Amino acid sequence: MADNMRYHDAANKVVLLVDDEPDILELLEMTLSGMGLRVEKARGVKEAISLLAGNRYDLCLTDMRMPDGDGLEVVRYIAAKKIEVPVAVITAHGNMENAITVLKAGAFDYLAKPLSLEQLRNLVKSALSLPKSIHADDRQLLGSAAAMQKVRDLIEKVARSQAPVHISGESGSGKELAARLIVQSGARRDQPMVSVNCGAIPENLMESEFFGYKKGSFTGADKDKEGLFQAANGGTLFLDEVADLPLTMQVKLLRAIQEKRVRKVGATAEDPVDVRIISATHIDLAERVKQGQFRQDLFYRLNVIPIQMPALRELREDIPKIAQQKLEKLSLDSPVTFSEAALEALSNYDFPGNVRELENIIERALALCSGDVIEVQDLHLLSSERAEQGVGDKYPLPDYLDRVEKEALLEALQKTGFNRTAAAKLLGLTFRTIRYRMERLGIRSPSGADDAD
């Protein structure tokens, strides 16, 4: 959105500037006034707190070091009093510890000295774009258990910030969904969200994929190309499976995050980027740091605000409700319900693949059930013993799907005494299809038990 459109009512927006240096105050005031904003100034922490107590502001921008205190006190005051104003802190160049401290305390963002006016304008635009109210969508993030409510509360909190967020949790627990809800609820909701699986990019291509490249920088580079950071500029970069980044790339990523600048492969100059980082992995990053496989400084930078997604087995009381909602979504054309026994079986199942596995189970049950009620036998739940042996693992996906299909075929065949015609009818398949699938999966009929072709 163009500036003149975004700030058509900017005269009604008021920014509180907190700094004891007249030159900095003047520079900031000139920049913000040029954006059509009204400015009030405080020359220290005490004056800032006094003004915040009696006035409404749309943004507070404070220096870190002042004679009567520091900007962290202003951040904590705003958080403690639950004042609805985003606050950003100006920190000394290279002092990432201060930056991370203020972000953890609830600051919207930070600016490093020497000030970049372009970064300042981007920060102001984002802060003034925050929605007035934020509520994580209960229809997407299902469950009323305390663990899931904690996740929703954190999402509401971090959506009002630009702080890096690290989402951890088992495979299939909804990490990417949580990331998308953060974006949808925040100031960057109308800007691009670029998702990348860090384990899917070959190591020799990582730098050019993340930062782009200039024409002629290597064989095959026949034109300039933007990288993931440039594609996400103004928005959010979601680094999924960030634990898979090689150490050499971790160094470059850390610098890009800290400096808010990237250099294309083959370029001589850096380009500024305005990107919020959200990362996720099912691996314990802290343990990777101990093992020397993940840089501690990058972990510290990514893990500013951690969110732990609960496993589905930790939401056991919510499983019937979650399953019913998923079923309603998947069976719009022909309403289907669960039997009480089926819901009880789901509630007692450990779900090694979490919500993703639940969705797979329901889709399979819909295909296999003979009426409008899903029974226990339609679920084809793995036994706990087989789950512990890794049968529930989802990767590689073709192997997992073959295991699921083979299990369903064997169960139907055993029920029908290996009568392929009856088993095909039970599964909703043609005779030719079940014969083909048995051959492909290596399923042999006991001697004399098979029906005639």
N, C-alpha and C positions, 0 to 999 in steps of 0.2 A: 504494500500500500504506500502510495506516495506521501511524503512528509506533509504537503499542504492539505491532504485529505485527512491524515491521521490527527493533525493538530489544528483542525478548524475551530475547536473549542479550547485550544491550549491556554487562552487567557484565564480560564477558570481553574487551571492546574497550578498548584503552588508547591515549590520545592524548597526545603529547608537545607541550607548549606552550613556546615559546621567546620570551622578551621580558624586557627589563630594567625595565619599568615595572610596579610592584606593582598599580596600579589596573586596568591592562589585563589582567594575569594573573588577577586576582580576577574580573573580569567574564567572561572566557573560561571560567574554571573553573566558575563558577556556571552558565553556560549549558550547558556540556557535561555537567556532573554532572546537570543537570535532564533531560538526554536519556538518563540512565542509563549514562554513560560514565565510566571511570576516567581520571584525569588525573595526569600527572607533569610537573614544571616544570623548566625550565632558564633561568637568568638571563643567558645570553650564548651566543655561538657556540661557545666552547671547551667549555663544560659540555654543550651540546647534542650536539656531536660525540662527546664521551666517553660520554654515555648511549646514543647511537645505535650506538656500537661494541659495547656489551655487552648490549643489551636489544632486544626485539622490540616494535614499535609498529604500530598499525593506521592511524595518521595522525600527521603532524607538522605543526604550525601555528606558523610563525615570523614574527616582526616583521622588517622590512627593515633598519632602522638600530639598531645596538646599540654600546655603547662599545668592544667588542673585535672588531668586524667587522660583517658584514651577512648578511641571510638568504640571499643568493645563494651564500655559502660553504656554507651548510647544504645547499642544493639541489644544488650541485656535488659535495659529499661523498657524498650519497646516490646520485647518479648514477654517480660514479666507483666506488664500492664495490658498486654494483648491489644496494642494499638494497631489498627489496620493501616499500616504504612510500610511499604518496602524500604529497607535501609541498605545503602551500599557504603563500603569503607575504602578509603584511599590508603594503600599500604606502601611501604618502602620497596623499591625495586629488588627483586630476588628474595624477598622475605616470604616464602611460601608458608612457613609455619604460622605467621600472623594471618595470612589469607585463609588458611584452612580453619584456624581457630574461630574467626568471625563467621565463616560459613556454617560451622557446626553450631554456633550460638544462635543462628537464625537470620544472618544477613542475606539479603537478596543476591548480592554479588560483590565483587571487589574490583578496584582499579589499581594498577601498579604505577608508581612514579618512574620516570617522567610521564606525565599524563598524555595519553593519546586522545585527541579530541574526537576522532572517529569512533574509538571504543566508548568514550563517554556518551556520545549521541546514541550509539546502539544500546547501551545500558539503559539510558533514559527511556528510549522507545519501548524496550521490553518491559520495564517497570510500570510504565503508564498503560501498558496493554493488559495487565493482569485483570482477570475477571473478578467481579466483586465477591462472588461466592463460589466455592469449590466443593463438590461432593463426588467422591469416587462412585462410579456407576455400579450399584448393587446388582444390576441385571448382567453385568459382565464378570465382576469379581464376586463369585457366589460364596455363601457361607456366613453364618452368624456367630460362629465360635469366636472366642476371645482372640485367638491367634490371627484370624482373618480380619477381625475388626482393628487390630493393631496395625495391620498392613494398610487398611483403608485410611486410618488416621495419619500414618506416615506419608501416604501419597498426598493427602490434602495439605500436609505441612510442606513437603518438598516441592509441590507444584507451585508454590509461591516464592520459590527460590531458583537461582541458577546454579546452585551447588551441584557438583558431580555426585551421582548416586550409583551405588553398586548393589545389584540385586543378586542374591544367592538363593540356592534351592535346588532340589532334585530335578532331574529331567521330567518335563511334563507338568511342572507345578505352576506354570503361568507367569514366568519371569518376563517374557516379552509383552504379555498383556498388561502387566503392572507398568512396564516402561511406557506403553502407549497411553495408559490412563494418566500418567504423570504429564505427558506431553499435551494430551487433550484438555487437561485441567489448568494448564499454565499459560504464560505470556506468549509462548512460541507455538501455540496450537494451530495457527494459520500458516506456519512456516514449515519447510520440509523436515521430515524425520527420515533419516537414512539409516537403514539397518545393515549390518555386515557381520557375517559369521567369520570370526578371526581364524578359525581352523580350516576354512575352505579356500584360503588364498595361498598359493605357493610362496615360499619364503623369498624367492628371488624376484617376485613381482610385488611384494608388499609395499615397498616405499613408493613405487609409481602408482599403485592402486590408492593408497591413502592420500598422497600429496600431489598426484598428477605428474606430467612430464612435458618437456618442451620438444618441439619437432627436431629430429636429428640427434637427440640425446643418447639413443642406442639403436641398434639394428631393429627396423620395423616401426620406429617412431616417426611416421610420415606426416604427422600433424600434432599440434598442441592438444593436450588432453587434460581436462579437469580431474581432480581426485575426489575421494570421498569427503574430505574436509571442505573442499570448495562446493561440492554438491549440497552439503548440509549447512552452508553458510547462512547465518540468521536463524537457523533451526537447531535440530538435535541430531547427534551422531550416536547411534546405539551399537555398542561393541559387544556382540553376543559371543560367548565362549572366549572371553578375553584371556583366560589362562593359557590358551594355545598360542599366544604371541611369542615368537622367538625373542631371546634377550636383546639381539641387535635392534629389533624393531621397537622393543620396549623403551630403549634410550631415546629414539627419535620421537616416539609418541609422547613421552614425558615432556620433552622440550616443546613440542607443538602445543600441548595443553597449558604449560606454564607461560610461554611467551605469547600465546594466542596469535601465532604467525607460523606459516608453513612455507617451505621452499620446494618448488617443483624440481623433479630430477632434470638436471641439465640447465637449471636457471641460476642466475647470479644474484638475484635479489629475492627477499622473502615477501610474501603477501599476507596482510592481516586477515584473520578469519574470526568470526563470531559464532562459536559453536558450543552448545551445551553437551557434555558427555554423560551418557548413561551406559553403564557396563553390566554384564551379567555372566555368570558361569555356574555350573553344577559342581565345580571342583572347589575345595577349600583353598582359597588364595593365600590365607595366612600360613597354611601348612606349606604351600609352594614356596613362600618367602623363606621359611625355615630351611627348606631343602636347597635353597640357592637357585631355584628355577624361575623365580619371579622377583623383579626388583622391588626392594622395600620402599624406595621413594615413590615409585609409580603406584604401588598398592596404597600407600598413604594418600596419594593424590586422588585416586579413583574412589577410595572408600570413605569419602568425607561423610556421606550419609548412607549407612548400610540398611538394606531392607532384606529380611529373611522370609522367603515364601514358605509357608507351612506345607508339609506333605499331606496328601489327602487323608492318610490314616490318622493324622492329628486332628482332623475335622470329622471324626467318625459320626458324631451326632447330626452333622449336616448332610451326610452322604445321601439319604433318601430324598431330601429336598433338591439337592444339586442334581441327582440322577433324574428326577422327575422333570426339572426345568430343561435339562439337556434333551430328554426324550421329547418333550413338547416342541422344542425347536426343530428336532430332526424328523418328526412325524406329522408335519402340518397337513399333508394331503389325506392321511388316514389315521386319525387319533388312536394311539395305542397306550395302554397302561401297563404297569408292573403288577404282578401278583404280590401279595404280602410276603410270601416265601422268597420271591426274587429280591425284594427290597432288603429283606433280612440277610440274604446271602451277600448282597453288595455291601451292606453295613459291616459285615464281619470279614470282608476281604481286605488285604493289605495294600493293594494297588501299587506295585513297584514302579509303574509308569505314571502314577498320579492322575490328574484330570485328563490328560491326553489319552491314557489307557482307558479311563471310564468312557470317554467319547467313542473310542474304537469298539469297546465291548457293546455299547448301546447300538452303534451302527450295525454290528454283526448280528446282534439279537433281533433287530428289526428285519434283517434279511432272512433270518432263519425261523422266526416264530410263525406258527401256522394260523394264528387267529389275531385278535386284537388285544391279547394279553400276553406279556412276556413272562415266561416261567423260568425257573432256576436252570433247567437244562438248556434253555436258549442262550444263556449268558456265557457258557463255556469258560467258566472261571478257572484259572490255573490253580492247582493245589499249592499250598504254602511251600511244600518240599520242592516242587518244580520251580517255583518262583525264586527260591533261594539258590537254585542251580543256575539262575540267569536266563530262564526261559522267557521272562518278562522283559528282557532287554530289548530296546527298540532299534538298536543299530548293529549291523547294517540293516536298513529297513526291508530289503527283499528277503533276507533270511528270516526276519521276524514274521513277515506276512506268510511266508511258507510254513513256519511253525504253527501259526494260528490256523491256517487252512488245513494242514495235515491233521491237527488235533480235532477240528470240526468233522472232517471226513471220517476219521477213525471212530469217533463217538457214534456217528450216524450208522456206520457199517456194523459196529458192535451191537447196536440196538436192533438191527434188522437181520442179524445172523449173517452178515456180509452178503446180503441180497442187494445187488447194486441198483436194481430197479426201484426197490422200496427205499433205499438210502437216498437215491437221487430225488425221489418225490418228497422225502422228509426235508431235504436241504433246498428244495425249490430249483433243482437243476435238471437238465435233460440227461438221458442215459449216456449219450455220446460225451457230454461234458464231464460227467463223473468218471467215465472210463479214461478220458484224457488226463484228468487231474490225478487220478490214482497212478497212472504210468509216470507222469512227470515227477511225482513226489515219492515214487518207489514203494507204493503201498501194494502188497500182494495179498490175494485172497487165500484163506486156508483151503487145502485140498478138498474138493467136493462141496465146499460151502457156497461157491459162487453160483449165481443164476446164469441161465443161458443167454447168449447175446441175442 
